[in-house]
Amino acid sequence: MDELSITVVIADRPYKLKINRREEEAIRKAASAIDTDIEKYASYFQYKDKQDLLAMVALQFSVSSIDFETQLKFHNQQLTGKLSEIDKVLTEALSE
């Protein structure tokens, strides 16, 4: 495994990570997205410390993840249904 040590800063705190080199871009983008959302929430809401903002960002990302999973399940079910229909049509056509 091609490991790499990096430091990402989230909510003004540095976090040292040991990661697979191919994950670096995604991790840096994720940390950047978190900080961007923290800044967005800071401009809209009153807060005591950045942990409050971090909790809101975590909630937002969790809801987005759940929504995405729900959509993915729905699309997979639709795809499975369509593939079954195609299989049925092909099976009938080949048996004639």
N, C-alpha and C positions, 0 to 999 in steps of 0.2 A: 504494500500500500504506500502511496506517495503522500506522506503526511506533511503538513505545513502548520506552523504556529503563526497565528494572527491575533491582533487585538482589534475588537470592535467597540465602539462607544455607543451606549444606549442610555438615554436620559442622563447625560453627562457623567456616566460611569464607564470606565474601561473594563472590558471582559476579555481575558486571554483565552483563546481557544486553540485546540489542536484538532485540525480538520483534514479531510482528504482534499488534496489540491483541486480536484474537479468541483468541489462544493464551494470554493471561495467566492466566486461571483454571486451565487445565489445568497450566500450568508451575508455578504456585504450589502446587497440590494435589500435584503430583509431588514437589516439593522438600519439602513437609510430610510426605508419605508416607515419603520417604527418611529424613528426620530421626527420624520415629517409629520406623522399623525399626532405625535405628542405636541409639536408646535401648533398644529391646527386646533387641538383641544385646548391648549393654553390660551389661545386667543378668544375662545368662545366661553369658557367656563372659569369660575373661580376655583382655586385649589389650594390645599395646604402645602403639599410638596409634590414632586414629580411622580411619586409612587401612585398618587390618585390618577394622574394622567396616564401612567403606564397601565393601570388597571382598566381604564376605559379603552385604551388601544387594544389590550388583550381581549376584552369583551368584543370589540368590533371585529377583530380578526377571527375569533371563534365563531361568531355569527356568520361571517362570510364563508368560513370553512364548512359549516353545517349546511348553509344554503347551496354551496357548490356540490357537496356530497348528495344532497337531495336532487338537484338537477341532473347530476351524473347518473344516479339510479334510475331516474325517469327516462333519460335518453337511452340507457342500456336496455331498459324494458321495451322501449319502442323499437330499438334496433333488433332485439331478439325476436319480437313479434313479426317485424318485416322480414327478417331472415327465415323465419318459419314459413311465412307465406310464400316466399320465393322457392324454398325447398319443396313445398307442397306442389307448386305449379310445375317445377322442373321434374319432380318425381312422376307426376301425372303425364307430362309430355313425353317422358322417356318410356313410360309403360304402354303407350299407345302404339 
